[in-house]
Amino acid sequence: MYKSISGLLLYRELGEDSILYKLSDIFKDMDYELASVEELRGRVFTQVKRLLDLATSYGFNKNLWHDYLAFLLITNENSFTLTCEKVGAGDGSVNSFAKNDYQIFMDLFSFDFSKIEEKLGIDCFTTITHYKSLPKKEQMYNQNVSEKVRYISDSISEANNVDKVFDIMTGFYKQYGVGMFGLNKAFRIVHEEGKSIEFVPINNTDKVMLDDLVGYEIQKKKLTDNTSAFVRGDKANNALLFGDSGTGKSTSIKAIINEYYEQGLRVIEIYKHQFKDLSAVISHIKNRNYKFIIYMDDLSFEEFEIEYKYLKAVIEGGLEIKPDNVLIYATSNRRHLIKETWNDRSDYNVEMHQSDTMQEKLSLVNRFGVTINYSKPTKFEFNNIVVQLARRYDKITLTDEELIAEANKWEMAHGGVSGRTAQQFINYLLGKQE
């Protein structure tokens, strides 16, 4: 194994602490008898445990060794994979280097562990290459990554030559990209003191689709029209979804993550205290072959908070132009985002240039080219939402009249009419059925 890995060129930077390199070192020490059997066995078990942990996180199954190698191929960001992400496979000299590496990975796919197991008196490699994982809920692992890893793993296992593997991988990079942005739909950022910004995947996003949100057809169309133009590469606007709580603003954002993921849309959620990092975030993503929505949920500012100034500068007004592959979507219960007081009114305040103060606060909203109002439903609309949600579940057998009567009792004690209240009422009924 260690002789093969030394021939890697484009995929060489896998990390010295990677499972592959660690196993390679172990097998090298075994061949040259540089360590005792007991020590080698313990080192092998350490790496197998790491592989099992990785398999649990990403839902690997059947052949964990193949899945691990596939995971390396689809997450390794190098000059070749990043180019394929943008333009697909070309007819360049670099292809010969790529095929060299793919041949090595094909050899690793068919690596024979039997002699190693015999010499060390273990059978763990036989187990992980014929593995049956415990059933687990989707929330316990990253299903999106798991599906793609298994696809690549199975495809390479069935490939009969290196040209086929080349086509599989370059096609994958072109369709989905490479690394964490290629595999995941949504991200948060972490910025620890003295360290650079880290993008953390949100492993299990809500699978809601726009059709799951009952009503609000005009609002959904405005949002999809703008988002569709964005992912096509046409001109699009930053969007503000505002209105009453529980009306589907955040649900709409979650839905477009699922609607447009296959078309290259990714979402990065940023909190108010992180606005000072906005410029750094954009600099990390502006040259990637994806469309990014920077998402801010429940956005509002008290009069003493100044973070909105960072947001204003990034959206429009700074020296550096916001890249074409980035938009900002925000949800808020406030139309004007920044809390206004009586002191802001000119007839209650003698401050000079009071209109300038008001304009500064209102100018943030004006930087959102699309504003969409999600207002509280009428009683008739609420009843319709309840009925449509209930009919998605066979277990709920109440008539429409019975549903509406019970829902009206429920909403009076649970926050009034809204889509959220309707869903909570349906959850309550389903719980009673169970």
C-alpha positions in Angstrom: 0.0 0.0 0.0 2.7 2.5 1.0 4.5 2.0 -2.4 1.3 2.8 -4.3 0.4 5.9 -2.2 3.8 7.4 -2.7 2.9 7.6 -6.4 -0.1 10.0 -5.8 0.4 13.4 -7.4 -2.8 15.5 -7.6 -4.4 13.7 -4.7 -1.3 13.7 -2.6 -2.4 16.2 0.0 -4.8 13.9 2.0 -3.4 15.0 5.4 -0.6 13.2 7.2 -3.1 12.2 9.9 -5.5 10.6 7.4 -6.6 7.0 8.0 -5.0 6.0 4.6 -1.6 7.4 5.4 -1.7 6.0 9.0 -2.5 2.5 7.7 0.2 2.9 5.1 2.8 3.6 7.8 1.6 0.7 9.8 2.0 -1.8 6.9 5.4 -0.3 6.1 6.6 -0.9 9.7 5.2 -4.4 9.5 7.1 -5.2 6.3 10.4 -3.9 7.7 9.7 -5.4 11.2 10.1 -2.0 12.9 7.4 -2.7 15.5 6.1 -5.7 17.5 2.9 -7.5 16.5 1.2 -6.2 19.6 2.0 -2.6 18.8 1.0 -3.0 15.1 -2.2 -4.6 16.1 -3.1 -1.8 18.5 -2.3 0.8 15.8 -4.5 -1.0 13.3 -7.4 -1.0 15.8 -7.0 2.7 16.3 -7.4 3.4 12.6 -10.3 0.9 12.2 -12.0 2.7 15.1 -11.6 6.0 13.3 -13.0 4.5 10.2 -16.0 3.2 12.1 -16.6 6.6 13.6 -16.5 8.1 10.1 -18.9 5.5 8.8 -21.3 6.3 11.6 -21.2 10.0 10.8 -21.8 9.6 7.1 -23.9 6.4 7.0 -21.3 4.1 5.2 -22.4 0.5 4.7 -21.4 -2.8 3.1 -17.8 -2.0 2.3 -16.5 0.7 4.6 -13.0 0.6 2.9 -14.5 1.4 -0.5 -16.7 4.1 1.0 -13.8 5.7 2.8 -11.7 5.8 -0.5 -14.7 7.3 -2.3 -15.1 9.9 0.5 -11.4 10.9 0.0 -12.0 11.4 -3.8 -15.0 13.6 -3.5 -13.7 15.8 -0.7 -10.1 16.4 -1.8 -9.8 20.0 -3.1 -6.9 20.3 -5.5 -6.1 22.2 -8.7 -7.6 19.4 -10.8 -10.9 18.9 -8.9 -11.5 22.6 -8.5 -11.1 23.1 -12.3 -13.4 20.2 -13.0 -16.0 21.8 -10.6 -16.0 24.9 -12.8 -15.6 23.6 -16.4 -15.8 19.8 -16.2 -13.2 17.6 -17.9 -11.0 19.1 -20.5 -8.4 17.8 -22.9 -5.3 18.8 -21.0 -2.0 17.2 -20.1 -3.1 17.2 -16.4 -5.5 14.3 -17.3 -2.6 11.9 -17.4 -1.7 12.8 -13.8 -5.3 12.4 -12.8 -5.5 9.0 -14.4 -2.3 8.0 -12.7 -3.9 8.8 -9.3 -7.2 7.1 -10.3 -5.3 3.9 -11.1 -3.8 4.0 -7.6 -7.2 4.3 -6.1 -8.5 1.4 -8.2 -5.6 -0.7 -6.8 -6.5 0.4 -3.3 -10.2 -0.6 -4.0 -9.0 -4.1 -4.6 -6.3 -4.2 -1.9 -5.9 -7.6 -0.3 -5.8 -7.4 3.5 -5.7 -11.2 4.0 -1.9 -11.5 4.5 -1.9 -8.6 6.9 -4.7 -10.2 8.9 -2.9 -13.5 9.0 0.3 -12.0 10.2 -1.3 -9.9 12.9 -3.9 -12.4 13.9 -6.9 -10.1 13.3 -10.0 -10.1 11.1 -11.1 -6.5 11.4 -10.5 -5.8 7.7 -12.7 -8.7 6.6 -15.4 -7.3 8.9 -15.3 -3.7 7.6 -15.3 -4.9 3.9 -18.4 -7.0 4.5 -20.1 -4.6 6.9 -23.8 -4.4 7.9 -24.5 -1.2 9.7 -27.1 -0.8 12.4 -30.3 0.8 11.3 -30.4 4.5 12.3 -32.6 7.5 11.8 -31.6 10.0 9.1 -31.0 12.6 11.8 -28.1 10.6 13.1 -26.0 10.9 10.0 -25.5 13.1 6.9 -27.7 11.3 4.4 -26.9 13.7 1.6 -23.2 12.9 1.9 -23.9 9.2 2.4 -25.9 8.9 -0.8 -23.1 10.4 -2.9 -20.3 8.4 -1.2 -22.2 5.2 -1.9 -22.8 6.2 -5.5 -19.1 6.8 -6.1 -18.1 3.7 -4.2 -20.4 1.4 -6.1 -19.5 3.1 -9.5 -15.8 2.7 -9.0 -16.2 -0.9 -7.8 -17.9 -1.7 -11.1 -15.5 0.2 -13.3 -13.3 -2.0 -15.4 -10.7 0.6 -16.5 -9.2 3.9 -15.4 -10.9 5.9 -18.2 -14.2 4.9 -16.7 -13.1 6.1 -13.2 -11.9 9.4 -14.8 -15.4 9.9 -16.4 -17.1 9.1 -13.1 -15.1 11.5 -11.0 -15.0 14.4 -13.5 -18.7 14.1 -14.1 -19.3 14.1 -10.4 -17.2 17.2 -9.8 -19.0 19.1 -12.6 -22.4 18.2 -11.3 -21.9 18.6 -7.6 -18.5 20.1 -7.0 -15.8 19.0 -4.6 -15.3 19.2 -0.9 -17.8 20.3 1.7 -19.5 22.7 -0.6 -20.1 20.0 -3.1 -21.6 17.6 -0.6 -23.6 19.8 1.7 -26.6 22.1 1.2 -26.2 24.5 4.1 -23.5 25.8 6.5 -22.8 27.9 9.5 -19.6 29.7 10.3 -17.3 29.4 13.3 -14.6 32.0 14.0 -12.5 31.3 17.1 -10.1 33.9 18.4 -6.9 33.9 16.5 -8.1 31.4 13.9 -9.5 31.8 10.4 -13.2 31.3 9.6 -14.4 27.7 9.5 -17.5 26.6 7.5 -19.4 24.0 9.4 -21.9 21.9 7.4 -25.5 21.7 8.7 -25.8 17.9 8.3 -29.6 17.5 8.4 -31.6 20.3 6.9 -35.4 20.2 6.9 -36.6 18.3 3.8 -39.6 20.7 3.4 -40.5 21.8 -0.1 -42.4 24.9 -1.2 -45.5 22.8 -2.0 -45.6 21.8 1.7 -46.3 25.4 2.7 -50.0 25.8 2.3 -51.1 29.1 0.8 -48.9 32.1 0.3 -48.7 31.4 -3.5 -47.9 35.0 -4.4 -45.1 35.2 -1.9 -43.6 31.8 -3.0 -43.7 32.9 -6.6 -41.8 36.1 -5.9 -39.2 34.2 -4.0 -38.8 31.4 -6.6 -38.7 33.9 -9.5 -35.8 35.8 -7.9 -34.0 32.6 -6.8 -34.4 31.0 -10.3 -32.9 34.0 -12.0 -30.0 33.9 -9.5 -29.1 30.2 -10.1 -29.4 30.7 -13.9 -26.8 33.4 -13.6 -29.2 36.3 -14.4 -29.6 39.4 -12.4 -31.3 38.9 -9.1 -31.9 40.9 -5.9 -31.3 40.5 -2.2 -34.6 39.5 -0.5 -36.3 40.4 2.7 -39.1 38.2 3.9 -41.0 40.1 6.6 -44.3 39.8 8.5 -46.0 38.1 11.3 -44.4 35.2 13.2 -45.3 31.6 12.2 -46.3 32.5 8.7 -43.7 30.5 6.8 -40.8 32.9 6.2 -38.1 30.6 7.5 -39.9 27.6 6.0 -39.7 29.2 2.6 -35.9 29.6 2.9 -35.5 26.0 4.0 -37.6 24.9 1.0 -35.5 26.8 -1.6 -32.4 25.0 -0.2 -34.0 21.7 -1.3 -35.5 23.1 -4.4 -32.3 24.4 -5.9 -29.5 22.3 -4.4 -29.1 20.2 -7.6 -28.7 23.5 -9.5 -25.8 24.6 -7.4 -27.4 26.6 -4.7 -25.8 26.6 -1.2 -26.9 28.5 1.9 -24.7 30.0 4.6 -26.5 30.9 7.8 -25.0 33.9 9.7 -26.0 35.4 13.0 -26.0 39.0 13.9 -22.9 38.9 16.0 -21.0 37.5 13.0 -21.7 40.4 10.6 -18.2 41.7 11.1 -17.0 38.5 9.3 -19.2 39.0 6.3 -16.4 40.3 4.1 -14.2 37.4 5.0 -17.0 34.9 4.3 -17.6 36.4 0.8 -13.9 36.3 0.0 -13.9 32.6 0.7 -16.8 31.8 -1.6 -16.6 34.3 -4.4 -14.5 32.1 -6.7 -16.4 28.8 -6.2 -18.7 27.5 -8.9 -21.8 27.7 -6.7 -24.5 30.2 -6.0 -24.5 31.2 -2.4 -27.3 32.7 -0.3 -26.2 34.2 2.9 -29.2 33.7 5.2 -30.0 35.8 8.2 -33.0 34.6 10.2 -35.2 36.8 12.4 -33.1 39.9 11.6 -33.7 43.0 13.6 -31.7 45.6 15.5 -32.3 47.6 18.6 -31.5 51.3 18.4 -28.2 50.9 20.2 -26.9 48.0 18.0 -24.6 49.0 15.1 -24.0 45.6 13.4 -26.3 46.7 10.6 -23.6 49.0 9.4 -21.5 45.9 8.5 -24.4 44.5 6.6 -25.1 47.8 4.7 -21.5 48.0 3.6 -21.4 44.4 2.3 -24.8 44.6 0.5 -24.0 47.8 -1.3 -21.7 50.7 -0.8 -18.3 49.2 -0.1 -15.4 49.6 -2.5 -15.4 45.9 -3.4 -18.4 44.8 -5.6 -20.4 42.0 -4.1 -19.7 39.0 -6.4 -22.4 37.7 -8.8 -22.6 34.3 -7.0 -23.7 35.8 -3.7 -27.1 37.1 -2.5 -28.4 37.9 0.9 -31.8 36.6 2.1 -33.2 37.7 5.5 -36.4 37.1 7.5 -37.7 39.5 10.0 -40.9 40.3 12.0 -40.1 43.9 11.4 -40.6 45.7 8.1 -37.9 48.3 8.9 -35.5 46.0 10.7 -34.1 48.7 13.0 -36.3 49.6 15.9 -37.6 53.2 15.7 -38.4 55.4 18.7 -40.4 58.6 19.1 -37.0 60.3 19.2 -36.6 59.5 15.6 -39.6 61.5 14.6 -38.8 65.1 13.6 -41.8 66.5 15.4 -40.5 65.0 18.7 -36.9 65.7 18.3 -34.9 68.9 17.7 -31.7 67.1 16.7 -30.2 68.8 13.7 -30.3 66.7 10.5 -32.9 64.4 12.0 -33.9 63.3 8.5 -30.3 62.0 8.0 -30.7 59.8 11.0 -34.0 58.3 9.7 -32.5 57.8 6.3 -29.6 55.9 7.7 -32.0 53.5 9.4 -34.3 53.1 6.4 -31.5 52.7 3.9 -30.8 49.2 5.1 -34.3 48.0 4.0 -33.8 49.8 0.7 -30.8 47.6 -0.1 -33.1 44.6 -0.4 -34.5 44.7 -3.9 -37.2 42.2 -3.2 -39.4 42.5 -0.1 -42.1 39.9 0.5 -44.8 40.3 3.1 -46.0 37.2 4.9 -49.0 38.4 6.8 -51.1 36.4 9.3 -53.8 34.3 7.6 -57.5 35.2 7.9 -59.7 32.8 9.8 -60.9 31.3 6.4 -57.3 30.8 5.3 -56.3 29.3 8.6 -59.1 26.8 8.4 -58.0 25.9 4.9 -54.4 25.3 6.0 -55.6 23.0 8.8 -57.7 20.9 6.5 -55.0 20.6 3.8 -52.4 19.6 6.4 -54.7 17.1 8.0 -55.5 15.4 4.6 -51.8 14.5 4.3 -52.2 12.0 7.1 -54.5 9.0 6.8 -54.5 8.6 10.6 -56.6 11.8 11.0 -60.2 10.8 10.3 -62.1 13.8 11.5 -64.4 15.5 9.1 -63.6 19.0 7.8 -66.2 20.5 10.1 -64.8 18.6 13.1 -61.3 19.6 12.2 -62.1 23.3 11.9 -64.1 23.3 15.2 -61.2 21.7 17.1 -58.6 23.9 15.4 -60.5 27.1 16.3 -60.5 26.0 20.0 -56.8 25.2 19.7 -55.6 28.4 18.2 -57.4 30.5 20.9 -55.2 28.9 23.5 -52.0 28.6 21.4 -51.0 31.9 19.9 -53.7 32.7 17.4 -54.1 31.9 13.7 -50.9 31.1 11.8 -49.4 28.4 9.7 -47.2 27.4 12.7 -50.3 27.1 15.0 -52.0 25.0 12.3 -49.0 22.6 12.1 -48.8 22.4 15.9 -52.5 21.5 16.0 -52.0 18.7 13.4 -49.0 17.4 15.5 -51.2 17.3 18.5 -53.9 15.3 16.7 -51.2 12.8 15.4 -49.9 12.4 18.9 -53.3 11.6 20.2 -53.7 9.0 17.4 -50.4 7.3 18.5 
